[in-house]
Amino acid sequence: MSTTCNLTAAIALDCLDAIGGIKTLWVSSDFEPGTITAGATSGITALSGATGTFYQIEVAKDTASFTETFTISNTNGTAFFQQEVTIPVQHLSSAKRAQIQLLAYNRASRVVFEDNNGLYWLVGATRGCVISTGSTTTGTAPGDATQYSFVLQGMEPAMAYQVSNLAALTGTSFVNA
């Protein structure tokens, strides 16, 4: 048995001080990660040779989410991590439609998001993400949503990377809404 996959630390039960949800997120369709420098517990601390521009997609509180599903096959000797970011975009418009359609055609988008605990995460780091599903809806009643909603999905050889801060993503730029 390989010693490279042996545990190196215990996992403690944390306090009840965390909350779920995504605070804000940025999506890139031209990000190239270069060489990722990541610590076992510190996440990404630097990129070497990275390029790309991340564009912010503003989301209302308590609407966007991230899910990572582990798929492990002892029989096949494989493991991958399916990463999904669900992004609702309120109010329909031609400008929003155009950007979402560009994302739908892209084969290697990446997502950086800040969760409600102030932590940053990079999704689709090495293989990228694609829109796996989406919808446009106007609801039926006056109080129903009028929005686009789509899921960016990646299948990665490793779990999503925590990013120490946005400055660690050297060589990239961030455009806020």
C-alpha positions in Angstrom: 0.0 0.0 0.0 1.3 3.4 -0.9 2.3 5.7 2.0 1.3 8.8 0.0 -2.3 8.5 1.0 -1.9 7.8 4.7 -3.6 10.3 7.1 -1.3 12.9 8.5 -3.6 14.6 11.1 -6.7 14.1 13.1 -10.0 15.8 12.2 -11.5 17.7 15.2 -15.1 18.7 15.7 -15.4 22.4 15.2 -17.5 25.0 17.0 -21.0 25.8 15.7 -19.9 29.0 14.1 -20.0 28.4 10.4 -22.9 29.1 7.9 -23.6 27.9 4.5 -24.0 29.7 1.2 -22.0 31.7 -1.3 -21.5 35.4 -0.7 -20.1 36.3 -4.2 -18.5 34.6 -7.1 -16.4 35.2 -10.2 -16.3 33.1 -13.4 -13.5 32.9 -16.0 -13.7 31.3 -19.4 -10.0 32.0 -20.2 -8.2 31.0 -17.0 -5.0 29.0 -17.3 -3.8 27.9 -13.8 -0.1 27.5 -14.6 1.6 25.8 -11.6 -0.4 25.7 -8.5 1.4 26.1 -5.1 -0.9 24.7 -2.4 -0.3 23.7 1.2 -2.0 20.7 2.7 -3.9 22.9 5.1 -3.4 26.4 3.7 -4.9 25.9 0.3 -3.6 27.8 -2.8 -0.9 30.3 -1.7 0.4 31.2 -5.2 0.1 30.5 -8.9 3.0 30.6 -11.3 2.3 31.3 -14.9 -1.4 31.8 -14.5 -3.5 34.0 -16.8 -7.1 34.9 -17.2 -9.9 37.3 -16.2 -12.6 36.4 -13.7 -15.9 38.3 -14.0 -18.2 38.7 -11.0 -21.7 37.4 -11.1 -23.7 39.0 -8.3 -26.1 36.7 -6.5 -28.8 37.5 -4.0 -28.3 36.3 -0.4 -29.0 32.7 0.3 -29.5 31.6 -3.4 -26.1 30.3 -4.8 -24.6 27.0 -3.6 -21.6 24.7 -4.0 -21.7 20.9 -3.8 -18.8 18.5 -4.2 -19.5 14.8 -4.6 -16.8 12.2 -4.1 -16.8 9.3 -6.5 -14.4 6.5 -5.4 -14.1 3.1 -7.1 -12.0 0.7 -5.2 -12.5 -1.9 -8.0 -11.3 0.5 -10.7 -8.7 2.2 -8.5 -10.1 5.6 -9.4 -11.3 8.7 -7.6 -12.7 12.0 -8.8 -14.6 14.9 -7.3 -17.7 16.3 -9.0 -17.9 20.0 -8.2 -21.1 21.9 -8.9 -21.8 25.6 -8.4 -25.5 26.6 -8.8 -25.8 30.2 -9.9 -29.2 32.0 -10.0 -29.2 35.3 -11.9 -32.2 37.5 -11.2 -34.1 39.4 -13.9 -34.1 38.5 -17.5 -32.3 40.7 -20.0 -30.5 40.4 -23.4 -27.2 41.4 -21.9 -27.4 38.6 -19.2 -28.6 36.1 -21.8 -25.6 36.8 -24.0 -23.1 36.2 -21.2 -24.8 33.1 -20.0 -24.9 31.7 -23.6 -21.1 32.3 -23.9 -20.6 30.3 -20.7 -22.9 27.6 -22.1 -20.6 27.2 -25.1 -17.4 27.2 -23.1 -15.6 23.9 -22.3 -13.3 25.0 -19.5 -14.8 27.7 -17.2 -13.4 28.2 -13.7 -15.2 29.6 -10.7 -13.8 31.4 -7.6 -16.3 32.0 -4.9 -16.3 33.5 -1.4 -18.5 31.6 1.0 -20.4 33.2 3.8 -17.6 32.3 6.2 -15.1 34.6 4.3 -13.2 31.7 2.7 -12.3 31.7 -1.0 -12.5 28.5 -3.2 -11.4 27.6 -6.7 -13.6 25.2 -8.6 -12.6 23.3 -11.8 -8.9 24.2 -11.2 -7.2 21.8 -13.5 -9.9 20.4 -15.9 -12.4 23.3 -15.9 -16.2 23.4 -15.7 -19.1 23.3 -18.1 -22.7 24.2 -17.8 -24.4 20.9 -17.1 -27.9 22.2 -16.8 -29.8 25.5 -16.7 -33.2 27.2 -17.1 -34.9 30.4 -17.8 -38.1 31.0 -15.8 -40.6 33.7 -15.2 -42.8 31.8 -12.7 -46.5 32.1 -12.7 -47.4 34.4 -9.8 -46.2 37.9 -9.2 -44.0 36.8 -6.3 -42.3 34.0 -8.4 -38.7 34.3 -9.6 -37.9 35.8 -13.0 -34.4 34.5 -13.5 -31.7 32.4 -15.2 -30.3 29.5 -13.2 -27.5 27.3 -14.2 -25.0 24.8 -12.8 -21.3 24.9 -13.6 -19.9 21.4 -13.1 -16.4 20.2 -13.0 -14.9 16.7 -12.5 -11.5 17.1 -10.9 -8.8 14.7 -9.7 -8.7 16.6 -6.3 -11.1 18.4 -4.1 -11.8 22.1 -4.6 -8.8 24.2 -3.6 -9.2 26.8 -0.8 -7.5 30.1 -1.9 -5.7 32.0 0.8 -6.9 35.3 -0.8 -7.6 36.7 -4.3 -4.1 38.1 -4.5 -2.7 34.5 -4.4 -4.2 34.1 -7.9 -1.3 36.0 -9.5 -1.5 36.7 -13.2 -5.3 36.9 -13.1 -7.6 39.9 -12.9 -11.0 40.3 -11.3 -13.8 42.5 -12.8 -16.5 43.3 -10.3 -20.1 44.0 -11.3 
